[in-house]
């Protein structure tokens, strides 16, 4: 209806294929109703963005295995030693 549409290039994309796919998915996210759920990870120096799909919208970390675990370990260390 006069809007825009994605078209896959006919020629092979070679090494740039993954980045084009990521750009495509980012564009879809920016145009979706999930945009309001995009958060930046609270991990120091992380900066990753993620879609908070948790029911209470309280997710803070890009992943519990990475930044979430480091924050948990840091809290435990502070409690156990009294040091920052
Ligand atoms: Zn993170």
PDB file of the backbone (N, CA, C, O) and the ligand in Angstrom, with CONECT records:
HET     ZN  A 101       1
ATOM      1  N   UNK A   1       0.810  -1.213   0.000  1.00  0.00           N
ATOM      2  CA  UNK A   1       0.000   0.000   0.000  1.00  0.00           C
ATOM      3  C   UNK A   1       0.844   1.264   0.000  1.00  0.00           C
ATOM      4  O   UNK A   1       0.523   2.206   0.724  1.00  0.00           O
ATOM      5  N   UNK A   2       1.895   1.315  -0.775  1.00  0.00           N
ATOM      6  CA  UNK A   2       2.721   2.522  -0.844  1.00  0.00           C
ATOM      7  C   UNK A   2       3.792   2.565   0.219  1.00  0.00           C
ATOM      8  O   UNK A   2       4.535   3.544   0.298  1.00  0.00           O
ATOM      9  N   UNK A   3       3.898   1.518   1.055  1.00  0.00           N
ATOM     10  CA  UNK A   3       4.923   1.495   2.103  1.00  0.00           C
ATOM     11  C   UNK A   3       6.211   0.892   1.603  1.00  0.00           C
ATOM     12  O   UNK A   3       6.476   0.870   0.401  1.00  0.00           O
ATOM     13  N   UNK A   4       7.005   0.407   2.522  1.00  0.00           N
ATOM     14  CA  UNK A   4       8.290  -0.181   2.182  1.00  0.00           C
ATOM     15  C   UNK A   4       8.255  -1.677   2.446  1.00  0.00           C
ATOM     16  O   UNK A   4       7.448  -2.164   3.238  1.00  0.00           O
ATOM     17  N   UNK A   5       9.125  -2.385   1.784  1.00  0.00           N
ATOM     18  CA  UNK A   5       9.228  -3.824   1.985  1.00  0.00           C
ATOM     19  C   UNK A   5      10.680  -4.235   1.879  1.00  0.00           C
ATOM     20  O   UNK A   5      11.475  -3.583   1.202  1.00  0.00           O
ATOM     21  N   UNK A   6      11.025  -5.330   2.557  1.00  0.00           N
ATOM     22  CA  UNK A   6      12.379  -5.862   2.488  1.00  0.00           C
ATOM     23  C   UNK A   6      12.509  -6.725   1.262  1.00  0.00           C
ATOM     24  O   UNK A   6      11.583  -7.454   0.906  1.00  0.00           O
ATOM     25  N   UNK A   7      13.655  -6.648   0.613  1.00  0.00           N
ATOM     26  CA  UNK A   7      13.940  -7.518  -0.519  1.00  0.00           C
ATOM     27  C   UNK A   7      15.337  -8.081  -0.339  1.00  0.00           C
ATOM     28  O   UNK A   7      16.286  -7.342  -0.077  1.00  0.00           O
ATOM     29  N   UNK A   8      15.458  -9.385  -0.480  1.00  0.00           N
ATOM     30  CA  UNK A   8      16.767 -10.025  -0.401  1.00  0.00           C
ATOM     31  C   UNK A   8      17.508  -9.742  -1.704  1.00  0.00           C
ATOM     32  O   UNK A   8      16.941  -9.903  -2.785  1.00  0.00           O
ATOM     33  N   UNK A   9      18.770  -9.324  -1.612  1.00  0.00           N
ATOM     34  CA  UNK A   9      19.534  -9.110  -2.845  1.00  0.00           C
ATOM     35  C   UNK A   9      19.707 -10.426  -3.602  1.00  0.00           C
ATOM     36  O   UNK A   9      19.795 -11.497  -3.002  1.00  0.00           O
ATOM     37  N   UNK A  10      19.753 -10.325  -4.916  1.00  0.00           N
ATOM     38  CA  UNK A  10      19.871 -11.546  -5.731  1.00  0.00           C
ATOM     39  C   UNK A  10      21.264 -12.130  -5.660  1.00  0.00           C
ATOM     40  O   UNK A  10      21.431 -13.349  -5.629  1.00  0.00           O
ATOM     41  N   UNK A  11      22.271 -11.261  -5.635  1.00  0.00           N
ATOM     42  CA  UNK A  11      23.653 -11.751  -5.589  1.00  0.00           C
ATOM     43  C   UNK A  11      23.962 -12.258  -4.178  1.00  0.00           C
ATOM     44  O   UNK A  11      23.331 -11.827  -3.213  1.00  0.00           O
ATOM     45  N   UNK A  12      24.911 -13.151  -4.056  1.00  0.00           N
ATOM     46  CA  UNK A  12      25.312 -13.664  -2.750  1.00  0.00           C
ATOM     47  C   UNK A  12      25.878 -12.534  -1.891  1.00  0.00           C
ATOM     48  O   UNK A  12      26.513 -11.617  -2.412  1.00  0.00           O
ATOM     49  N   UNK A  13      25.655 -12.596  -0.605  1.00  0.00           N
ATOM     50  CA  UNK A  13      26.091 -11.524   0.285  1.00  0.00           C
ATOM     51  C   UNK A  13      27.468 -11.790   0.876  1.00  0.00           C
ATOM     52  O   UNK A  13      28.079 -10.886   1.446  1.00  0.00           O
ATOM     53  N   UNK A  14      27.956 -12.994   0.752  1.00  0.00           N
ATOM     54  CA  UNK A  14      29.268 -13.318   1.286  1.00  0.00           C
ATOM     55  C   UNK A  14      29.328 -13.099   2.786  1.00  0.00           C
ATOM     56  O   UNK A  14      28.423 -13.496   3.520  1.00  0.00           O
ATOM     57  N   UNK A  15      30.399 -12.465   3.232  1.00  0.00           N
ATOM     58  CA  UNK A  15      30.613 -12.296   4.672  1.00  0.00           C
ATOM     59  C   UNK A  15      29.680 -11.281   5.301  1.00  0.00           C
ATOM     60  O   UNK A  15      29.542 -11.256   6.524  1.00  0.00           O
ATOM     61  N   UNK A  16      29.030 -10.435   4.496  1.00  0.00           N
ATOM     62  CA  UNK A  16      28.140  -9.417   5.080  1.00  0.00           C
ATOM     63  C   UNK A  16      26.738  -9.972   5.339  1.00  0.00           C
ATOM     64  O   UNK A  16      25.890  -9.251   5.865  1.00  0.00           O
ATOM     65  N   UNK A  17      26.472 -11.224   4.987  1.00  0.00           N
ATOM     66  CA  UNK A  17      25.135 -11.797   5.187  1.00  0.00           C
ATOM     67  C   UNK A  17      24.676 -11.725   6.646  1.00  0.00           C
ATOM     68  O   UNK A  17      23.544 -11.305   6.888  1.00  0.00           O
ATOM     69  N   UNK A  18      25.498 -12.113   7.633  1.00  0.00           N
ATOM     70  CA  UNK A  18      25.011 -12.064   9.031  1.00  0.00           C
ATOM     71  C   UNK A  18      24.648 -10.659   9.486  1.00  0.00           C
ATOM     72  O   UNK A  18      23.637 -10.481  10.165  1.00  0.00           O
ATOM     73  N   UNK A  19      25.445  -9.655   9.132  1.00  0.00           N
ATOM     74  CA  UNK A  19      25.169  -8.290   9.604  1.00  0.00           C
ATOM     75  C   UNK A  19      23.882  -7.752   8.975  1.00  0.00           C
ATOM     76  O   UNK A  19      23.155  -6.988   9.608  1.00  0.00           O
ATOM     77  N   UNK A  20      23.603  -8.146   7.740  1.00  0.00           N
ATOM     78  CA  UNK A  20      22.363  -7.712   7.089  1.00  0.00           C
ATOM     79  C   UNK A  20      21.164  -8.351   7.780  1.00  0.00           C
ATOM     80  O   UNK A  20      20.134  -7.705   7.971  1.00  0.00           O
ATOM     81  N   UNK A  21      21.301  -9.620   8.153  1.00  0.00           N
ATOM     82  CA  UNK A  21      20.218 -10.306   8.870  1.00  0.00           C
ATOM     83  C   UNK A  21      19.961  -9.634  10.229  1.00  0.00           C
ATOM     84  O   UNK A  21      18.810  -9.445  10.622  1.00  0.00           O
ATOM     85  N   UNK A  22      21.037  -9.277  10.938  1.00  0.00           N
ATOM     86  CA  UNK A  22      20.898  -8.612  12.243  1.00  0.00           C
ATOM     87  C   UNK A  22      20.242  -7.250  12.063  1.00  0.00           C
ATOM     88  O   UNK A  22      19.371  -6.872  12.846  1.00  0.00           O
ATOM     89  N   UNK A  23      20.657  -6.508  11.034  1.00  0.00           N
ATOM     90  CA  UNK A  23      20.053  -5.199  10.768  1.00  0.00           C
ATOM     91  C   UNK A  23      18.567  -5.345  10.456  1.00  0.00           C
ATOM     92  O   UNK A  23      17.751  -4.533  10.893  1.00  0.00           O
ATOM     93  N   UNK A  24      18.221  -6.382   9.702  1.00  0.00           N
ATOM     94  CA  UNK A  24      16.829  -6.649   9.365  1.00  0.00           C
ATOM     95  C   UNK A  24      16.016  -6.900  10.641  1.00  0.00           C
ATOM     96  O   UNK A  24      14.931  -6.342  10.806  1.00  0.00           O
ATOM     97  N   UNK A  25      16.541  -7.740  11.542  1.00  0.00           N
ATOM     98  CA  UNK A  25      15.819  -8.053  12.779  1.00  0.00           C
ATOM     99  C   UNK A  25      15.716  -6.829  13.688  1.00  0.00           C
ATOM    100  O   UNK A  25      14.699  -6.637  14.354  1.00  0.00           O
ATOM    101  N   UNK A  26      16.770  -5.994  13.719  1.00  0.00           N
ATOM    102  CA  UNK A  26      16.728  -4.772  14.518  1.00  0.00           C
ATOM    103  C   UNK A  26      15.655  -3.829  13.983  1.00  0.00           C
ATOM    104  O   UNK A  26      14.919  -3.219  14.758  1.00  0.00           O
ATOM    105  N   UNK A  27      15.568  -3.711  12.667  1.00  0.00           N
ATOM    106  CA  UNK A  27      14.558  -2.846  12.060  1.00  0.00           C
ATOM    107  C   UNK A  27      13.151  -3.348  12.379  1.00  0.00           C
ATOM    108  O   UNK A  27      12.257  -2.550  12.660  1.00  0.00           O
ATOM    109  N   UNK A  28      12.954  -4.664  12.336  1.00  0.00           N
ATOM    110  CA  UNK A  28      11.646  -5.238  12.674  1.00  0.00           C
ATOM    111  C   UNK A  28      11.285  -4.938  14.125  1.00  0.00           C
ATOM    112  O   UNK A  28      10.137  -4.616  14.432  1.00  0.00           O
ATOM    113  N   UNK A  29      12.278  -5.045  15.023  1.00  0.00           N
ATOM    114  CA  UNK A  29      12.044  -4.772  16.449  1.00  0.00           C
ATOM    115  C   UNK A  29      11.678  -3.298  16.663  1.00  0.00           C
ATOM    116  O   UNK A  29      10.772  -2.981  17.433  1.00  0.00           O
ATOM    117  N   UNK A  30      12.394  -2.405  15.972  1.00  0.00           N
ATOM    118  CA  UNK A  30      12.137  -0.972  16.128  1.00  0.00           C
ATOM    119  C   UNK A  30      10.728  -0.600  15.669  1.00  0.00           C
ATOM    120  O   UNK A  30      10.144   0.362  16.168  1.00  0.00           O
ATOM    121  N   UNK A  31      10.184  -1.363  14.716  1.00  0.00           N
ATOM    122  CA  UNK A  31       8.861  -1.056  14.175  1.00  0.00           C
ATOM    123  C   UNK A  31       7.760  -1.853  14.872  1.00  0.00           C
ATOM    124  O   UNK A  31       6.593  -1.749  14.494  1.00  0.00           O
ATOM    125  N   UNK A  32       8.118  -2.653  15.891  1.00  0.00           N
ATOM    126  CA  UNK A  32       7.126  -3.521  16.534  1.00  0.00           C
ATOM    127  C   UNK A  32       6.658  -2.929  17.869  1.00  0.00           C
ATOM    128  O   UNK A  32       7.206  -1.940  18.356  1.00  0.00           O
ATOM    129  N   UNK A  33       5.636  -3.558  18.442  1.00  0.00           N
ATOM    130  CA  UNK A  33       5.147  -3.096  19.743  1.00  0.00           C
ATOM    131  C   UNK A  33       6.032  -3.584  20.893  1.00  0.00           C
ATOM    132  O   UNK A  33       5.768  -3.270  22.054  1.00  0.00           O
ATOM    133  N   UNK A  34       7.080  -4.349  20.574  1.00  0.00           N
ATOM    134  CA  UNK A  34       8.028  -4.796  21.603  1.00  0.00           C
ATOM    135  C   UNK A  34       9.083  -3.736  21.907  1.00  0.00           C
ATOM    136  O   UNK A  34       9.879  -3.902  22.830  1.00  0.00           O
ATOM    137  N   UNK A  35       9.094  -2.651  21.140  1.00  0.00           N
ATOM    138  CA  UNK A  35      10.104  -1.601  21.325  1.00  0.00           C
ATOM    139  C   UNK A  35      10.101  -1.071  22.772  1.00  0.00           C
ATOM    140  O   UNK A  35      11.160  -0.765  23.321  1.00  0.00           O
ATOM    141  N   UNK A  36       8.922  -0.965  23.382  1.00  0.00           N
ATOM    142  CA  UNK A  36       8.809  -0.469  24.749  1.00  0.00           C
ATOM    143  C   UNK A  36       9.426  -1.402  25.777  1.00  0.00           C
ATOM    144  O   UNK A  36       9.593  -1.025  26.937  1.00  0.00           O
ATOM    145  N   UNK A  37       9.767  -2.617  25.362  1.00  0.00           N
ATOM    146  CA  UNK A  37      10.362  -3.592  26.290  1.00  0.00           C
ATOM    147  C   UNK A  37      11.868  -3.725  26.113  1.00  0.00           C
ATOM    148  O   UNK A  37      12.500  -4.562  26.758  1.00  0.00           O
ATOM    149  N   UNK A  38      12.440  -2.906  25.243  1.00  0.00           N
ATOM    150  CA  UNK A  38      13.882  -2.963  25.031  1.00  0.00           C
ATOM    151  C   UNK A  38      14.577  -2.275  26.200  1.00  0.00           C
ATOM    152  O   UNK A  38      14.259  -1.134  26.534  1.00  0.00           O
ATOM    153  N   UNK A  39      15.527  -2.971  26.821  1.00  0.00           N
ATOM    154  CA  UNK A  39      16.258  -2.443  27.975  1.00  0.00           C
ATOM    155  C   UNK A  39      17.754  -2.561  27.714  1.00  0.00           C
ATOM    156  O   UNK A  39      18.196  -3.346  26.875  1.00  0.00           O
ATOM    157  N   UNK A  40      18.527  -1.757  28.455  1.00  0.00           N
ATOM    158  CA  UNK A  40      19.980  -1.844  28.403  1.00  0.00           C
ATOM    159  C   UNK A  40      20.430  -2.603  29.655  1.00  0.00           C
ATOM    160  O   UNK A  40      19.945  -2.330  30.753  1.00  0.00           O
ATOM    161  N   UNK A  41      21.339  -3.535  29.496  1.00  0.00           N
ATOM    162  CA  UNK A  41      21.828  -4.356  30.607  1.00  0.00           C
ATOM    163  C   UNK A  41      22.447  -3.465  31.693  1.00  0.00           C
ATOM    164  O   UNK A  41      23.141  -2.494  31.391  1.00  0.00           O
ATOM    165  N   UNK A  42      22.186  -3.810  32.958  1.00  0.00           N
ATOM    166  CA  UNK A  42      22.721  -3.045  34.090  1.00  0.00           C
ATOM    167  C   UNK A  42      24.134  -3.466  34.449  1.00  0.00           C
ATOM    168  O   UNK A  42      24.722  -2.905  35.374  1.00  0.00           O
ATOM    169  N   UNK A  43      24.689  -4.431  33.750  1.00  0.00           N
ATOM    170  CA  UNK A  43      26.056  -4.880  34.022  1.00  0.00           C
ATOM    171  C   UNK A  43      27.052  -3.774  33.710  1.00  0.00           C
ATOM    172  O   UNK A  43      26.969  -3.148  32.653  1.00  0.00           O
ATOM    173  N   UNK A  44      28.014  -3.520  34.634  1.00  0.00           N
ATOM    174  CA  UNK A  44      28.994  -2.446  34.406  1.00  0.00           C
ATOM    175  C   UNK A  44      29.784  -2.689  33.117  1.00  0.00           C
ATOM    176  O   UNK A  44      30.408  -3.737  32.951  1.00  0.00           O
ATOM    177  N   UNK A  45      29.750  -1.729  32.224  1.00  0.00           N
ATOM    178  CA  UNK A  45      30.502  -1.819  30.983  1.00  0.00           C
ATOM    179  C   UNK A  45      29.909  -2.754  29.950  1.00  0.00           C
ATOM    180  O   UNK A  45      30.532  -2.975  28.911  1.00  0.00           O
ATOM    181  N   UNK A  46      28.734  -3.313  30.187  1.00  0.00           N
ATOM    182  CA  UNK A  46      28.141  -4.265  29.242  1.00  0.00           C
ATOM    183  C   UNK A  46      27.525  -3.541  28.049  1.00  0.00           C
ATOM    184  O   UNK A  46      28.053  -3.615  26.939  1.00  0.00           O
ATOM    185  N   UNK A  47      26.421  -2.847  28.269  1.00  0.00           N
ATOM    186  CA  UNK A  47      25.794  -2.083  27.197  1.00  0.00           C
ATOM    187  C   UNK A  47      24.943  -2.873  26.227  1.00  0.00           C
ATOM    188  O   UNK A  47      24.423  -2.300  25.270  1.00  0.00           O
ATOM    189  N   UNK A  48      24.781  -4.180  26.442  1.00  0.00           N
ATOM    190  CA  UNK A  48      23.935  -4.976  25.554  1.00  0.00           C
ATOM    191  C   UNK A  48      22.475  -4.584  25.736  1.00  0.00           C
ATOM    192  O   UNK A  48      22.037  -4.229  26.830  1.00  0.00           O
ATOM    193  N   UNK A  49      21.749  -4.656  24.654  1.00  0.00           N
ATOM    194  CA  UNK A  49      20.310  -4.409  24.706  1.00  0.00           C
ATOM    195  C   UNK A  49      19.597  -5.756  24.665  1.00  0.00           C
ATOM    196  O   UNK A  49      20.087  -6.712  24.065  1.00  0.00           O
ATOM    197  N   UNK A  50      18.434  -5.818  25.311  1.00  0.00           N
ATOM    198  CA  UNK A  50      17.638  -7.052  25.273  1.00  0.00           C
ATOM    199  C   UNK A  50      16.166  -6.690  25.348  1.00  0.00           C
ATOM    200  O   UNK A  50      15.804  -5.586  25.754  1.00  0.00           O
ATOM    201  N   UNK A  51      15.321  -7.633  24.953  1.00  0.00           N
ATOM    202  CA  UNK A  51      13.874  -7.464  25.060  1.00  0.00           C
ATOM    203  C   UNK A  51      13.436  -8.104  26.358  1.00  0.00           C
ATOM    204  O   UNK A  51      13.595  -9.311  26.544  1.00  0.00           O
ATOM    205  N   UNK A  52      12.881  -7.300  27.266  1.00  0.00           N
ATOM    206  CA  UNK A  52      12.425  -7.803  28.559  1.00  0.00           C
ATOM    207  C   UNK A  52      11.052  -8.458  28.394  1.00  0.00           C
ATOM    208  O   UNK A  52      10.025  -7.781  28.335  1.00  0.00           O
ATOM    209  N   UNK A  53      11.059  -9.795  28.321  1.00  0.00           N
ATOM    210  CA  UNK A  53       9.815 -10.535  28.158  1.00  0.00           C
ATOM    211  C   UNK A  53       9.322 -11.092  29.486  1.00  0.00           C
ATOM    212  O   UNK A  53       8.399 -11.907  29.509  1.00  0.00           O
ATOM    213  N   UNK A  54       9.934 -10.657  30.611  1.00  0.00           N
ATOM    214  CA  UNK A  54       9.504 -11.167  31.913  1.00  0.00           C
ATOM    215  C   UNK A  54       8.124 -10.594  32.251  1.00  0.00           C
ATOM    216  O   UNK A  54       7.794  -9.476  31.854  1.00  0.00           O
ATOM    217  N   UNK A  55       7.318 -11.374  32.992  1.00  0.00           N
ATOM    218  CA  UNK A  55       5.948 -10.937  33.295  1.00  0.00           C
ATOM    219  C   UNK A  55       5.884  -9.607  34.054  1.00  0.00           C
ATOM    220  O   UNK A  55       4.996  -8.795  33.792  1.00  0.00           O
ATOM    221  N   UNK A  56       6.813  -9.372  34.994  1.00  0.00           N
ATOM    222  CA  UNK A  56       6.754  -8.130  35.778  1.00  0.00           C
ATOM    223  C   UNK A  56       7.650  -7.029  35.206  1.00  0.00           C
ATOM    224  O   UNK A  56       7.781  -5.956  35.795  1.00  0.00           O
ATOM    225  N   UNK A  57       8.260  -7.303  34.058  1.00  0.00           N
ATOM    226  CA  UNK A  57       9.134  -6.335  33.379  1.00  0.00           C
ATOM    227  C   UNK A  57      10.259  -5.834  34.281  1.00  0.00           C
ATOM    228  O   UNK A  57      10.604  -4.652  34.275  1.00  0.00           O
ATOM    229  N   UNK A  58      10.815  -6.752  35.048  1.00  0.00           N
ATOM    230  CA  UNK A  58      11.859  -6.355  35.986  1.00  0.00           C
ATOM    231  C   UNK A  58      13.235  -6.900  35.651  1.00  0.00           C
ATOM    232  O   UNK A  58      14.147  -6.839  36.476  1.00  0.00           O
ATOM    233  N   UNK A  59      13.394  -7.434  34.444  1.00  0.00           N
ATOM    234  CA  UNK A  59      14.690  -8.015  34.080  1.00  0.00           C
ATOM    235  C   UNK A  59      15.745  -6.926  34.003  1.00  0.00           C
ATOM    236  O   UNK A  59      15.483  -5.842  33.482  1.00  0.00           O
ATOM    237  N   UNK A  60      16.963  -7.209  34.530  1.00  0.00           N
ATOM    238  CA  UNK A  60      18.022  -6.206  34.568  1.00  0.00           C
ATOM    239  C   UNK A  60      19.250  -6.584  33.753  1.00  0.00           C
ATOM    240  O   UNK A  60      20.034  -5.712  33.381  1.00  0.00           O
ATOM    241  N   UNK A  61      19.431  -7.873  33.470  1.00  0.00           N
ATOM    242  CA  UNK A  61      20.680  -8.341  32.866  1.00  0.00           C
ATOM    243  C   UNK A  61      20.434  -8.894  31.470  1.00  0.00           C
ATOM    244  O   UNK A  61      19.355  -9.396  31.155  1.00  0.00           O
ATOM    245  N   UNK A  62      21.484  -8.783  30.634  1.00  0.00           N
ATOM    246  CA  UNK A  62      21.398  -9.365  29.290  1.00  0.00           C
ATOM    247  C   UNK A  62      21.256 -10.877  29.401  1.00  0.00           C
ATOM    248  O   UNK A  62      20.520 -11.491  28.630  1.00  0.00           O
ATOM    249  N   UNK A  63      21.963 -11.483  30.365  1.00  0.00           N
ATOM    250  CA  UNK A  63      21.822 -12.922  30.603  1.00  0.00           C
ATOM    251  C   UNK A  63      22.171 -13.210  32.055  1.00  0.00           C
ATOM    252  O   UNK A  63      23.024 -12.544  32.643  1.00  0.00           O
ATOM    253  N   UNK A  64      21.511 -14.200  32.623  1.00  0.00           N
ATOM    254  CA  UNK A  64      21.811 -14.577  34.013  1.00  0.00           C
ATOM    255  C   UNK A  64      23.147 -15.308  34.080  1.00  0.00           C
ATOM    256  O   UNK A  64      23.821 -15.271  35.110  1.00  0.00           O
ATOM    257  N   UNK A  65      23.543 -15.980  32.982  1.00  0.00           N
ATOM    258  CA  UNK A  65      24.809 -16.724  32.974  1.00  0.00           C
ATOM    259  C   UNK A  65      25.996 -15.764  32.960  1.00  0.00           C
ATOM    260  O   UNK A  65      27.061 -16.100  33.479  1.00  0.00           O
ATOM    261  N   UNK A  66      25.838 -14.597  32.388  1.00  0.00           N
ATOM    262  CA  UNK A  66      26.933 -13.629  32.288  1.00  0.00           C
ATOM    263  C   UNK A  66      26.810 -12.547  33.342  1.00  0.00           C
ATOM    264  O   UNK A  66      27.245 -12.734  34.479  1.00  0.00           O
ATOM    265  N   UNK A  67      26.222 -11.416  32.975  1.00  0.00           N
ATOM    266  CA  UNK A  67      26.152 -10.247  33.853  1.00  0.00           C
ATOM    267  C   UNK A  67      25.356 -10.515  35.132  1.00  0.00           C
ATOM    268  O   UNK A  67      25.724 -10.018  36.197  1.00  0.00           O
ATOM    269  N   UNK A  68      24.273 -11.291  35.048  1.00  0.00           N
ATOM    270  CA  UNK A  68      23.463 -11.591  36.229  1.00  0.00           C
ATOM    271  C   UNK A  68      24.276 -12.348  37.263  1.00  0.00           C
ATOM    272  O   UNK A  68      24.202 -12.061  38.458  1.00  0.00           O
ATOM    273  N   UNK A  69      25.052 -13.316  36.795  1.00  0.00           N
ATOM    274  CA  UNK A  69      25.886 -14.122  37.684  1.00  0.00           C
ATOM    275  C   UNK A  69      26.989 -13.278  38.324  1.00  0.00           C
ATOM    276  O   UNK A  69      27.272 -13.417  39.514  1.00  0.00           O
ATOM    277  N   UNK A  70      27.612 -12.402  37.525  1.00  0.00           N
ATOM    278  CA  UNK A  70      28.676 -11.541  38.060  1.00  0.00           C
ATOM    279  C   UNK A  70      28.116 -10.622  39.153  1.00  0.00           C
ATOM    280  O   UNK A  70      28.773 -10.397  40.170  1.00  0.00           O
ATOM    281  N   UNK A  71      26.906 -10.092  38.945  1.00  0.00           N
ATOM    282  CA  UNK A  71      26.297  -9.215  39.943  1.00  0.00           C
ATOM    283  C   UNK A  71      25.982  -9.993  41.220  1.00  0.00           C
ATOM    284  O   UNK A  71      26.168  -9.497  42.331  1.00  0.00           O
ATOM    285  N   UNK A  72      25.500 -11.223  41.034  1.00  0.00           N
ATOM    286  CA  UNK A  72      25.180 -12.066  42.197  1.00  0.00           C
ATOM    287  C   UNK A  72      26.455 -12.366  42.989  1.00  0.00           C
ATOM    288  O   UNK A  72      26.460 -12.285  44.217  1.00  0.00           O
ATOM    289  N   UNK A  73      27.534 -12.714  42.283  1.00  0.00           N
ATOM    290  CA  UNK A  73      28.807 -13.030  42.940  1.00  0.00           C
ATOM    291  C   UNK A  73      29.349 -11.801  43.665  1.00  0.00           C
ATOM    292  O   UNK A  73      29.891 -11.920  44.764  1.00  0.00           O
ATOM    293  N   UNK A  74      29.208 -10.629  43.064  1.00  0.00           N
ATOM    294  CA  UNK A  74      29.687  -9.393  43.667  1.00  0.00           C
ATOM    295  C   UNK A  74      28.924  -9.095  44.967  1.00  0.00           C
ATOM    296  O   UNK A  74      29.518  -8.704  45.972  1.00  0.00           O
ATOM    297  N   UNK A  75      27.577  -9.291  44.926  1.00  0.00           N
ATOM    298  CA  UNK A  75      26.748  -9.089  46.131  1.00  0.00           C
ATOM    299  C   UNK A  75      27.176 -10.044  47.232  1.00  0.00           C
ATOM    300  O   UNK A  75      27.302  -9.655  48.393  1.00  0.00           O
ATOM    301  N   UNK A  76      27.398 -11.299  46.857  1.00  0.00           N
ATOM    302  CA  UNK A  76      27.808 -12.317  47.830  1.00  0.00           C
ATOM    303  C   UNK A  76      29.152 -11.940  48.448  1.00  0.00           C
ATOM    304  O   UNK A  76      29.334 -12.042  49.661  1.00  0.00           O
ATOM    305  N   UNK A  77      30.110 -11.497  47.595  1.00  0.00           N
ATOM    306  CA  UNK A  77      31.441 -11.118  48.070  1.00  0.00           C
ATOM    307  C   UNK A  77      31.342  -9.956  49.051  1.00  0.00           C
ATOM    308  O   UNK A  77      31.993  -9.953  50.096  1.00  0.00           O
ATOM    309  N   UNK A  78      30.505  -8.952  48.694  1.00  0.00           N
ATOM    310  CA  UNK A  78      30.331  -7.783  49.566  1.00  0.00           C
ATOM    311  C   UNK A  78      29.758  -8.190  50.921  1.00  0.00           C
ATOM    312  O   UNK A  78      30.199  -7.705  51.963  1.00  0.00           O
ATOM    313  N   UNK A  79      28.763  -9.091  50.895  1.00  0.00           N
ATOM    314  CA  UNK A  79      28.135  -9.548  52.142  1.00  0.00           C
ATOM    315  C   UNK A  79      29.133 -10.329  52.990  1.00  0.00           C
ATOM    316  O   UNK A  79      29.207 -10.148  54.206  1.00  0.00           O
ATOM    317  N   UNK A  80      29.897 -11.197  52.335  1.00  0.00           N
ATOM    318  CA  UNK A  80      30.816 -12.076  53.060  1.00  0.00           C
ATOM    319  C   UNK A  80      32.023 -11.331  53.613  1.00  0.00           C
ATOM    320  O   UNK A  80      32.496 -11.657  54.701  1.00  0.00           O
ATOM    321  N   UNK A  81      32.530 -10.340  52.888  1.00  0.00           N
ATOM    322  CA  UNK A  81      33.772  -9.673  53.296  1.00  0.00           C
ATOM    323  C   UNK A  81      33.534  -8.275  53.859  1.00  0.00           C
ATOM    324  O   UNK A  81      34.380  -7.735  54.571  1.00  0.00           O
ATOM    325  N   UNK A  82      32.378  -7.693  53.539  1.00  0.00           N
ATOM    326  CA  UNK A  82      32.111  -6.318  53.969  1.00  0.00           C
ATOM    327  C   UNK A  82      32.859  -5.308  53.114  1.00  0.00           C
ATOM    328  O   UNK A  82      32.844  -4.112  53.406  1.00  0.00           O
ATOM    329  N   UNK A  83      33.523  -5.790  52.041  1.00  0.00           N
ATOM    330  CA  UNK A  83      34.252  -4.891  51.138  1.00  0.00           C
ATOM    331  C   UNK A  83      33.473  -4.695  49.850  1.00  0.00           C
ATOM    332  O   UNK A  83      32.661  -5.543  49.480  1.00  0.00           O
ATOM    333  N   UNK A  84      33.713  -3.579  49.160  1.00  0.00           N
ATOM    334  CA  UNK A  84      33.017  -3.283  47.909  1.00  0.00           C
ATOM    335  C   UNK A  84      33.611  -4.040  46.735  1.00  0.00           C
ATOM    336  O   UNK A  84      33.137  -3.901  45.607  1.00  0.00           O
TER     337      UNK A  84
HETATM  338 ZN    ZN A 101      25.127  -7.604  30.235  1.00  0.00          ZN
END
